[in-house]
Amino acid sequence: MIGCLAVVGCDDGGLVDLNRDDLALANMRQGIHRETVALGKNGVLRYTLAVPFLPSGKKVPLVMALHQGGRIAPYVSEGYLRGQVEPALHDLHAIIVAPDIPAPSWIDPLSEEVILEFIDQVLKLTRTWPVDPDRIVLTGYSAGGIGTWYLTNRHPDVFSAGIPVAADPIVGDRRGADAVPLYIVHGASDEVFDVSEVAQAVEELQARGVAVRFVIAEDLSHNQTASYAKPMRGAVQWLEEEIWTPRQAAKR
């Protein structure tokens, strides 16, 4: 598994027995699909999958997208993916996975392990999931944005960037160039999570030397889910020109 991190149990009895065969059978044709993967004693994980055109022999980014809270119906992730994430990040030409929340919150240990185990398993399925391990992004909206703050702090060796949207910030212990870069999007009129608290978190992160881009959507309140796609689009250029390209150049 990826570094045997945090709650992940490696071979000593973790929380999740995620069925790799189910992932190998996922529909990887271009388009948006509903999929499931067995989680052993934890039942089944439903997820919505957006697949771009996959050029032969090339690896593409992977985006893990965490939906908002509220009433959880089967494939609640689909509306979030279609309305916000795919339109915002379409030009990234990434495989996008939007799971239905597997636990009461995205910062629950079960949710954490499901996300990490999902990534770990698809990285082993190179024939069917051509994912670039150096271009894995976590994004989320509202409750999913809180999960994005939380998990990018805990797992800097997994995620190359985080895009929390309309979420209460979690600064954590991240510091310097080793921290996951963040592209933070927040509505100026957010009535649930005050933009001033996010701005304060951004100032703290910048003082610690963390790479942060802060985008304030002047005309948006909290629940305008699909409208956040527009201010999120800038993350594509930010990732390609400021995050991934410099890292690739440094490896040469």
Secondary structure by P-SEA (a helix, b strand, c coil): cccccccccccccccccccaaaaaacccccbbbbbccccccccbbbbbbbbccccccbbbbbbbbbbbccccccccaaaaaaccccccccccccbbbbbcccccccccaaaaaaaaaaaaaaaaccccccccccbbbbbbccaaaaaaaaaaaaccccccbbbbccccccccccccccccccbbbbbcccccccaaaaaaaaaaaaaaccbbbbbbcccccccccccccccccaaaaaaaccccaaaaaaac
